[in-house]
Amino acid sequence: MSRPAEPPRFSPFADDAAARTIGGLTIENGTEGIAIHGSLDIPRDRTGLERARGLKAALDAIVEALEGAAFPAETAQADEPPVRVKNPFA
């Protein structure tokens, strides 16, 4: 039995537009970082195997890109501290 065709290889940090969806999990590319959000169910069947392979391939590509990159040990966090707002539903 042949395996389904592989999706195009995920190229981490290549652009600010590409995204890969695996089940309900989305991996969004960015030149400065990768965003991963959603959830992924991996059942114990062929679908689960394909999802696990897709996730592994994407994460392997991210690790490979980071291992081969020259970057500072830490990057500055641009996040502002949270601001408390009044509950509009209270």
C-alpha positions in Angstrom: 0.0 0.0 0.0 1.5 3.4 -1.0 1.7 6.4 1.3 -0.2 9.5 0.3 1.8 12.3 -1.4 3.8 14.4 1.1 2.7 18.0 1.4 5.3 20.6 0.3 8.1 20.9 2.8 7.6 23.5 5.5 10.3 26.2 5.2 10.5 27.9 8.7 11.2 31.6 8.9 11.0 31.9 5.1 8.1 34.3 4.9 5.3 35.9 6.8 2.5 34.3 5.0 2.8 30.5 4.8 0.8 28.3 7.2 0.5 24.5 7.6 -2.6 22.9 9.1 -2.5 19.5 10.6 -5.9 18.4 11.9 -7.0 21.4 14.1 -3.4 22.6 14.6 -2.1 25.5 12.7 1.6 26.3 12.3 2.0 29.9 11.0 5.3 30.9 9.5 7.0 34.2 10.2 10.4 35.6 9.5 10.9 36.5 13.2 9.1 33.5 14.7 6.7 30.6 14.3 3.2 30.6 15.9 1.6 27.3 16.7 -2.0 27.2 17.9 -5.1 25.0 18.0 -5.3 21.4 19.0 -4.4 18.1 17.4 -6.0 14.8 18.1 -3.8 11.8 17.1 -6.0 8.7 17.0 -4.4 5.3 17.0 -5.0 4.7 13.3 -3.7 5.6 9.9 -5.0 9.2 10.2 -3.2 9.6 13.5 0.0 8.2 11.9 -0.2 10.7 9.1 -0.9 13.6 11.5 2.0 12.6 13.7 4.3 12.4 10.7 3.2 15.8 9.5 3.8 17.4 12.9 7.2 15.7 13.2 8.2 16.9 9.8 7.2 20.5 10.6 9.0 20.5 14.0 12.1 18.8 12.6 12.2 21.6 9.9 11.9 24.3 12.6 14.7 22.7 14.8 16.9 22.3 11.8 16.5 25.9 10.8 17.2 27.1 14.4 20.3 24.8 14.7 21.8 26.2 11.6 21.1 29.9 12.4 23.3 32.5 13.9 21.2 34.4 16.5 21.6 35.9 20.0 21.1 33.6 22.9 18.0 35.6 23.8 15.8 38.0 22.0 14.1 41.1 23.4 10.4 40.6 24.2 8.2 43.2 22.7 5.2 42.1 24.7 3.7 44.9 26.8 2.5 43.9 30.3 -1.2 43.0 30.5 -3.6 45.8 31.1 -6.7 45.2 33.3 -9.9 46.4 31.7 -13.4 46.6 33.0 -15.6 43.6 32.2 -18.1 44.9 29.6 -20.5 42.1 30.5 -20.6 42.7 34.3 
